[in-house]
Amino acid sequence: MTTTTKPSTGRLNYRVLIGSLSGSTIEWFDFLVYGTVAALVFNRTFFVTDSEFLSMMFAMASFALTFFFRPVGGVIFAHIGDRIGRKKTLFITLMLMGGGTVAIGLTPDYATIGVAAPILLILFRILQGIGIGGEWGGALLLAYEYAPKERRGLYGAVPQMGISLGMLLAAGAVALLTLMPEEQFLSWGWRIPFVASVVLVLIGLWIRARLDETPDFKKVKESGAVVRLPIAEVFTKHWRAVLVSIGAKAAETGPFYIFGTYIIAYATNLLDARDNIVLTAVAVAALVATVWMPIFGRISDSIPRAVLYRTVTIITILYAFPYYLLLHTGSTPALFLATAIGFGLLWGSVNAILGTLIAESFSPEIRYSGATLGYQLGAAVFGGTAPLIATALNEVSGGQWWPISVYIIVCAALGLIASFFVKHVAHRES
């Protein structure tokens, strides 16, 4: 018989953590492999124009567009999650995400079917956006709602590791594929991780099928506290917590897509770095983040999370200019170091505690809806647009990097401001 109680103090519930992490990793691999390939392939094979800048902008726009569908997916699946349960929702999102990813890998390019190619690519990318919009909240709550009170930082960090692990797999896979002859890579090599992800999806579904519903949701159901329309409850009574979540998300998602995604286009196109070298640097930084996140999450169980979050956002602000100074030395070790600090340590620290900070702001009966809405709205505004904004800033400034540093500072500053209000919107447990 499957246990439904939370683990005792000091004892980790490995089944729950693996179930949360595995699905999250698969979903984020599917989602992020697009961003990795978009910077190298889609501007040349799907968004074909007479201008290299326009082609890159269209490729980055296709990456950004789907972020505006993440809140849509979040609202749909968060409603299901708060009404029916976390586990059932996670099955649907994983299948939706996997289907969209495989379809992208099978889509003919512009040379084959013309303008229909980018249209289909965007439609399948929207499916990915809707899927990931519902996945994050479910994966987080699967871990958070099983966690002992004194281990919530650690448990909340585990599904967040799925982002960096997904990036590690995506960057690593594409880095290996770029070793192919360029013509083969652009023709069919890039498709391999998209199509092969179906295997990962099946594994994720099998793992999640073995898990029970979370204890917190069971209590909500047993007490009859299930809310008929959770999203309406969030908008009318918890909008302050949503705003704080959006601000907190800004300091994580903006820097993430600059340090982890835009760096690929920036270093290869403007610094003449080899694409497989840049991808390897991102993969190494993702590994650093993956190892660091549970450590930092556990630290946040001893030191107030808002204080830690505030500290890291300040360091990120201070790092925004040295980051590009390091990159522009032209040294490969400097590229690895800059990426490891920005992506691996700074982003890894913010991301490790972000999920728990947001989850703690909402009561169990509307937690899926509230946490998802704040997180995904923040991602839409500050995340997917980051590579697009960075590309535009670089162009209008005549190739200057400092405007991008200013953008990093603005995102981090919003998170810093939000951190002062976290305590005021936190859910008080009875």
Secondary structure, 3 states (H helix, E strand, C coil): CCCCCCCCCCCCCHHHHHHHHHHHHHHHHHHHHHHHHHHHHHHHHCCCCCCHHHHHHHHHHHHHHHHHCHHHHHHHHHHHHHHCCHHHHHHHHHHHHHHHHHHHHCCCCHHHHCCHHHHHHHHHHHHHHHHHHHHHHHHHHHHHCCCCHHHHHHHHHHHHHHHHHHHHHHHHHHHHHCCCCHHHHHHCHHHHHHHHHHHHHHHHHHHHHCCCCCHHHHHHHHCCCCCCCHHHHHHHHCHHHHHHHHHHHHHHHHHHHHHHHHHHHHHHHCCCCCHHHHHHHHHHHHHHHHHHHHHHHHHCCCCCHHHHHHHHHHHHHHHHHHHHHHHCCCCHHHHHHHHHHHHHHHHHHHHHHHHHHHHCCCCHHHHHHHHHHHHHHHHHHHCCHHHHHHHHHHHHCCCCCHHHHHHHHHHHHHHHHHHCCHHHHCCCCC
